[in-house]
């Protein structure tokens, strides 16, 4: 009986560790959902690495021209939370007892940096302290000239190195084997 509690406690602790400095700097401006071309529903394996620890979640991503929704599930399939980003901003909409240690804006910004076209990000950052540098399939997001995150990979597999939270996130198709997730993503 203690095992499910232990799993939930470990997942909560892992998410708390992943966002160390998520509140600093101020939240980045986000592009409008309509600036992202339609995506079919995607089920992805999210592998977080932080301080030599590795944690996995399942993400179900859905987008249309009006909103982006991401449901985060435990490996056992329990829904932990749902993020919604639309014209009213980013917020959590799931009714769960899970209390994330990060804000909806923080999570939505990392998704935006990975998914949206660079022109949309540059336009959203215009007039703010945020900027985007892009070279082929690599992106660096900066705040006041300081690197905040580096994104590499392809549409199938992304790697987000978040310098503020001091973690690496691999996003790969759900059908990839757990032990191959990092290997399927290109090295930077």
N, C-alpha and C positions, 0 to 999 in steps of 0.2 A: 504494500500500500504506500510506502514511503517513496517508491521510485517515481511515480508521476509528479509528486511534489518536488522531488529533487530535480527532475528534468525542467520543470517550470521555473524553479529557483535559478538553475544554471542558465536558462535562456534569458531570464530577466537580468541576471548579473552580466551576461555577455553583452546584451544590448546596452546596459548602463556603461560598460567599459568602452564600447565602441564610440561613444559620443563625448568623450572627455571634455572637449572644448567646443561642443556644438553651439553654444550660445554666443561664442565670440568668433569672429566679428559679427556685426549686425547681419540680419538675414539678407540674402542676395535677392535682387529683383528677379521675378520669374516671368518667362515669356507666356503669352496667352496660349491656352490649349489648342486653339485653332491653327497655330503656327506649326504644329506637328502633324505630319500626314497620318492618316488613319492606320492603326495597328490592329491586327487581330488579337484575340485573347492569347496571351503568352504565359506559359507556366515555366518558371525559371528556378534554378538552384542558386541561392545566395550564400556564398561562403565568406565569412568574415574572419580575418586573421588579425590578431591584436596581442602583442606581448607573448609571442610563441604559442598562442592558443588559437584554436580553430573551431568555429561554430557555424552550423548550417541552418538555414531557414528555407522555406519554399515561398516564392512570390508569384502571385497571379496578377498579371498586369493587363489592364483593359483601357483602351483610349478611343475616343471619338472627337469630333471637332469642338465639343463643349466641355469635356472633362477627361481627366486621367484618374484612374482608380488603381490602387495597389493593395491587395490583401496579403498580409504576411501571416504565414502558417508555421506552426512547429513542424518538425520532421514527421510527427505522428498525425498531422493533419488538423490540429486544433487551431482555429483562427485566433490570432493574437491581437490584430488590429487592422483597420482599413484606412488608408489615406485617400482623400479625394482632393484633387486640385482642379479648380474651375475658375470662372470669372470672379468669384467671390474670394479667391485665395485658396490656401491649403489648410486642411483640417482633418482630424481623425473623426470618422463617423461610425465606427464599430461600437456596439454595446458589449463590452467585455470588462472583466475585472483587471485586465492587463493595463498597467500604467507605465507607458514608455518613459525612458529617461531622456528623450529627445523631443523636439517640437516637430509639428507637422511641416512647418516651413523648412526646417533643416533637412528632413527627409525628401521633401519635394524638390529642393534645390539640387540635391545630389542626383535625383532622377533626371531633372531638366538638363543638367550639365552633361549627362550621358546620352540622352535621347534626342534633344532638340537640335535642329540645324544651327550651325555657328552663326549665321546671319540673324536668326531669331534671338540667340543669346546676346550677341553684340548689341542689338537694338534694345533689349531689355536692360542691359547694363549702362546704356547711354545716360550720361548725366549723373552717374553714381561713382562710388569709389571702386567698383568692380570692373574687371576686364577679362577678356578671353584671348589667349594666344593659341593658334592652331597650326599644326604642321602635319599634313597627310591624315593619318588616323589617330593622331595624338592631340590632346587638348590640355591646356593648363589654365586653371581659373585662379585669378589673383584678386586680392583685396588690398588697395593702397600699395600696389607693387609687390606685395608679399604673396608667395605661392600658397594657395589654400588646398588645391587638389589637382591631381594629374590623372587624366583618363586616357587609356589606351585600349586597343583591341578592335573588334569588328562588331557588326550588328548581332552576331551569334554569341559572342563572348566579350565582355568588357571587364577591364580591371580599373578600379577607382582607388587611387592612393590618396587618402585624405590625411593631409599633414596636420590639420587642426585636431582631429580626433585620434591621430596616430594609429590608423588601421588601414588595411587593404581589403577591398571587397571584390570578389570574383562573381560575375553574373554569367551563368552558362545555362544552356537548355536543360530542363529537368531530366531528360533521358541520359545525360552524361553520368558516368559512374562517379561516386563520391570521391574516390581516390585519384580520379583523373581530372577533376575540375580545374585545378591550377595548371595542370599540364596541357589542357586543351586551349588555354588562353595564351596568346603570344607574350613572350617576355618583353619587358621594356628595356 
